[in-house]
Amino acid sequence: MERTGTLEPFVTPLVRLDNLFDAPDLNVYAKLDSLQLSGSTKERTAASLLDGFIDSGQLVPGGLVIESTSGNLGIALSRQCVVRGMKFIAVVDENANKSALQIMRAYGAEVDIVLDPADGNKLAARRQRVQELLTQFPGAVTTNQYGSPQNPAAHYSSTMPEIMRDLDGNLDFLFVATSTTGTLLGCQNYVREHQLSTQLVAVDAEGSVLFDGLPAPRRLPGLGAGVVPELSLAAKPDHVVRITEMDMVLGCRRLAHREGILAGASTGAIVAAMTQMLPDIPTDARIAFLVHDSGVPYLHTVYDEDWVTENLGEASHYWTAQ
Ligand SMILES: Cc1ncc(COP(=O)(O)O)c(C=O)c1O
């Protein structure tokens, strides 16, 4: 893996998967962004969001950054603030992985936990808390991952060019999980600007309001949104696939058992989405997807049979069938 120090995100490997599906002619590639130093694709987003403020002079060493995050962006910003000499407050909700909060604190970040609001809209409650903190700390900035053009810019300038370089510009389908939709949008801008024939598949959660979805309770962090993020208005994927939490678990298990890749819930959702779309995809197509994060923070949810049974229903057939 190419390294340029601890400041810049890594150029991550794109690996070929031959065992994920029983489809010998299919070319499936996984981009291992779980290998970023902060453990997720959000390493790229965090670096780009901060660079936007640093370049405009709004953020100088010692400055304070505040952001609402379901976990991964918080970890990435915590790390990026260390290497850029900034302070950081992460506004999180009760859904966040406990280990994610421990990691943020380990990097020296302050973690501000917003309790579940009566209306159940955690994202809206977190964003309101960010506004309160900005008033409390004059001079602080919020990186606004939901609306900042620096979010998609990260993936336009790194994620997608890296994939296309590794595949010699030849890719039929790209699967991306969505929350702010920044990753999808950055890849979309690259594809459309370069007039590539790559079809973009947005993988969203059941219960997410993205792409006209109906709101419903969701337990697993990473993908989906409770409020329509500003960025998503420009996201026009070729396909949207909505995945249940049980199918995310199934997808994670499949990737772990067939390819030895332990990934988080959103990547499990992508595997489930690919499984659903397979009958409509040419048998010799080239497909790539992002391994958005590692499965380690999900050991007590996705990979815990008791948790799955208690929260998602009887799952015993899932543990053996894959
Ligand atoms: C694990 C994981 N997958 C996918 C996403 C979706 O990325 P984006 O916010 O760019 O849509 C996120 C965002 O937080 C994430 O943490």
The ligand as an SDF file (V2000), in Angstrom:
LIG
                    3D

 16 16  0  0  0  0  0  0  0  0999 V2000
  -19.3030    2.4400    7.3090 C   0  0  0  0  0  0  0  0  0  0  0  0
  -19.8980    3.4780    6.4110 C   0  0  0  0  0  0  0  0  0  0  0  0
  -20.3160    3.1080    5.2090 N   0  0  0  0  0  0  0  0  0  0  0  0
  -20.8870    3.9840    4.3550 C   0  0  0  0  0  0  0  0  0  0  0  0
  -21.0440    5.3080    4.7080 C   0  0  0  0  0  0  0  0  0  0  0  0
  -21.6990    6.2470    3.7400 C   0  0  0  0  0  0  0  0  0  0  0  0
  -20.8330    7.2220    3.2740 O   0  0  0  0  0  0  0  0  0  0  0  0
  -21.3660    8.6510    2.8240 P   0  0  0  0  0  0  0  0  0  0  0  0
  -21.6140    9.4370    4.0760 O   0  0  0  0  0  0  0  0  0  0  0  0
  -20.2580    9.2250    2.0070 O   0  0  0  0  0  0  0  0  0  0  0  0
  -22.6130    8.4530    2.0460 O   0  0  0  0  0  0  0  0  0  0  0  0
  -20.6170    5.7330    5.9660 C   0  0  0  0  0  0  0  0  0  0  0  0
  -20.8240    7.1040    6.4020 C   0  0  0  0  0  0  0  0  0  0  0  0
  -20.7400    7.4320    7.5680 O   0  0  0  0  0  0  0  0  0  0  0  0
  -20.0220    4.7940    6.8340 C   0  0  0  0  0  0  0  0  0  0  0  0
  -19.5810    5.1510    8.0470 O   0  0  0  0  0  0  0  0  0  0  0  0
  1  2  1  0
  2  3  1  0
  2 15  2  0
  3  4  2  0
  4  5  1  0
  5  6  1  0
  5 12  2  0
  6  7  1  0
  7  8  1  0
  8  9  2  0
  8 10  1  0
  8 11  1  0
 12 13  1  0
 12 15  1  0
 13 14  2  0
 15 16  1  0
M  END
$$$$
